[in-house]
Amino acid sequence: MIEPFNPPHPGELIHEAYIEPFNEITGNKIADSLGVAHSKLSLILNGKSRISPEMAVSLSCVLGGTDQSWLNLQAHYDLGIARSCG
């Protein structure tokens, strides 16, 4: 039997690690730094949109980490969703 695996959506991690602890950082400021529409980042932060390879590269440049680490977070989340459905 596979144990339940419920990793957080990468957007939740972005919010908790890069926005919540800092008064001066907002999702809109991060979106501006990424060069994406505020609504696009909002969808990610709210777990409604996936992190694409292109977004992973941008997040790596703006927030740090590697593009692969951002994709891995998304893959772990997706795997957790797939396992919970069956």
N, C-alpha and C positions, 0 to 999 in steps of 0.2 A: 504494500500500500504506500502511496506517495503521501508524504506529510504535507499539510497545508503550507503554502508558500505565498505570502501576501506582501511582497515588497511595495514600497510607495511609488507612486508615479514620479518620474523625474521632475516634473513641475512642482510637486510638493517639496522636494528636496531643494530646488532653487529658491523657493519662497522661504523655507525654514533657515537655509544657510546664508543666503545673500540679501534677503529683504528684511525679514523680521528683526534681526539683531541690530539693524542700522536705521536710524531715523531719517538720514538723508538719502537713502537708496529706495527707489520705488520701481515697480514693474515698468512704468513708462520710461524711466531713465535707462533701465537695462535694455528695453526695446529700442530706444534711440541709439544706444551704443552698438547694438546688434545690427542696426539699420533695417529693422522690420517694423511693420505696423504694430501699434500697441495692442490691437485686437488679436493679432497672431500670437504674441507672447502671452496674452491673457488666456487664450485657449490652452496653451501648454501649462501655464501655472495652475489652471483649474482642472487639469487632467482630461481635457476634452480633445486634445490633439497630441500626436506623437512627435518625438524628436527625430527629424529626418537627418540623413548624413550631412546635408548642407547646414542645418541648424547646429548639429554637433560640432562642426568645424567653427562656426561663429561663436558658440558658447565657449569653446576651448580658448579662442582668442580673447574673448571679453572677460570670462569668469575664471579661466584657468582650467586645469585638468587637461586631459587629452581628448581628442575627438572620439577615440575608441572608448574611453571611459564613459562618455555621455551616451554613446550607442549601447554600451553594455548595460547601463542603468535602464534604458528603454527596453532592451531585450529581456532583462530580468523581470521587469514589470509585465511585459507581454506574456512571458512564460507563466507567471503567477495567475494571470487572467485565464489563460488557456487551461491550466490545471484546475481552476475552480469551476469550470463549466462541465467537467466530466465526471 
